[in-house]
Amino acid sequence: MKYYETIDNEKIKCLLCRHHCVLKNGQVGVCGINMNKDGKLVNLVYGHPSSINVDPVEKKPLFHFLPGTDVLSFGTVGCNFKCPFCQNWQIAHTNKVNDKVYVSPEEMVNLALQYKCESIAYTYNEPSVFYPYARDVGILAKEKGLKNIFVTNGFESVYEIEDMKNWVDACNVDLKSFKKDYYKKVLKGDLEYVLDTIKRLKDVGIWQEITTLIVPGDNDSEEELTQIAEFIASVGIEIPWHITRFHPDYKVQDKPPTPMETMVKAYEIGKKAGLKYVYLGNVAIPVITYCPKCGEELIVRSIYRIEKNILKIDENGIGHCPKCGEIIEGVWK
């Protein structure tokens, strides 16, 4: 993939996300970490992770992707959104690169193998803005039998998505609102582009799950939650919807945590829209995958760990309910 286009002797256009920043020599994009340096796009965070951890894959959150396995998670600094409630704002909303830390793609893959992870997640900040680094890690990971996960705000460029289909196995996409003005004024993004990304990920065959952080007073109306749920269902009723409880953070300290009655309401809206799999996140109760046909309790999770898993997986890797035989969509092996 080519990461930029040359416009003239002075300017280039970045192709890493939908902002498509036009950069003069020495200028960085909205993300703060991709620079025009002498007519070429330079990813300033390449090889410089800000965080590396081993997580359960359920923490991404991905509930229909290799349940019970560990994932090597890493991110850099920088983001192409400006969400005021960001939980990783210390790294996402800074462009200060610690160039004293260098981890090559080969070293990152070796870490995943050393800690017996089955996949690598590009997360903590927006992976589309460190795509050159992520891609080099991911292609090596595929060669070693590992899978790759993007945890993203859905602002990838169409060029990136076409390239991702060759090496990314799963995405968790944040669908933060269904209001165009909210995306534009508060998040500094564009709703239509995010919706387009979700459709394109479906079209290219990348498994995806969608997360909505419910912020009281921002996106918790019955009308908006219904719009979100019905949109997801229009793309695919098999797409899991993670409804996540808000807690005060960063610039949003004046709002209370999402009431549980709002969480339950959102769950009911998702089921009414026809979604097969709806999950509550950031709540202190077990999270369960039920068979959408017979209601059998298939997978039980508690604090991101699997307590029960009776899913039957056939020789083709397709999951089935052991009671009624219903296909349970996901990536199971």
Secondary structure, DSSP 8 states (H G I E B T S, - for coil): ---EEE-SSSEEEE-SBTT--EEETT-B-TTSSEEEETTEEEETTTT--SEEEEEEGGGTT-SSBSTT-EEEEEE-S--S---TT-TTHHHHT-----TT----HHHHHHHHHHTT-SEEEE-SS-GGGGHHHHHHHHHHHHHTT-EEEEEE-S-B-HHHHHHHTTT--EEEEE---S-HHHIIIIISS-HHHHHHHHHHHHHHT-EEEEEEEE-TTTS-SHHHHHHHHHHHHHH-TTS-EEEEE---BTTB-SS----HHHHHHHHHHHHHTT-S-EEEES-SS-EEEE-TTT--EEEEEETTEEEEE--EE-TTS-EE-TTT--EE-SB--
